[in-house]
Amino acid sequence: MPHRNEAAPPTPWSKSLAQPKIDNTSYVHSMSNVIGDVRMGSHVLVAPGTSIRADEGTPFFIGAGSNIQDGVVIHGLEQGRVVGDDNQSYSVWIGKDVS
């Protein structure tokens, strides 16, 4: 279970307070932060010192079985968009079983 996750603060480009959606089989280290509209699949590992901030560009997708290693910072910009395997638009897309 994640120890630290919270809604993104309101900004000029994102007025809503989106909460992360983290599968209950995923683990977010207590010294990491997950903020905003982050959609995390099953069995994801977020290692210590990581910051995943979906406060400007949203949403983020992190696929099942992936791991985000120590000290990684993930932050998407409002203008940057990718199309995920589900044909939806994302600021950040990390596929299944990515290491």
Secondary structure in CASP SS format (residue, H / E / C, confidence):
PFRMAT SS
TARGET T0000
AUTHOR 0000-0000-0000
METHOD secondary structure of the structure
MODEL  1
M C 1.00
P C 1.00
H C 1.00
R C 1.00
N E 1.00
E E 1.00
A C 1.00
A C 1.00
P C 1.00
P C 1.00
T E 1.00
P C 1.00
W C 1.00
S E 1.00
K C 1.00
S C 1.00
L C 1.00
A C 1.00
Q C 1.00
P C 1.00
K E 1.00
I E 1.00
D C 1.00
N C 1.00
T C 1.00
S C 1.00
Y E 1.00
V E 1.00
H C 1.00
S C 1.00
M C 1.00
S C 1.00
N E 1.00
V E 1.00
I E 1.00
G E 1.00
D C 1.00
V E 1.00
R E 1.00
M E 1.00
G C 1.00
S C 1.00
H C 1.00
V C 1.00
L E 1.00
V E 1.00
A C 1.00
P C 1.00
G C 1.00
T C 1.00
S E 1.00
I E 1.00
R E 1.00
A E 1.00
D C 1.00
E C 1.00
G C 1.00
T C 1.00
P C 1.00
F E 1.00
F E 1.00
I E 1.00
G C 1.00
A C 1.00
G C 1.00
S C 1.00
N E 1.00
I E 1.00
Q C 1.00
D C 1.00
G C 1.00
V C 1.00
V E 1.00
I E 1.00
H E 1.00
G C 1.00
L C 1.00
E C 1.00
Q C 1.00
G C 1.00
R C 1.00
V E 1.00
V E 1.00
G C 1.00
D C 1.00
D C 1.00
N C 1.00
Q C 1.00
S E 1.00
Y E 1.00
S C 1.00
V E 1.00
W E 1.00
I E 1.00
G C 1.00
K C 1.00
D C 1.00
V C 1.00
S C 1.00
END
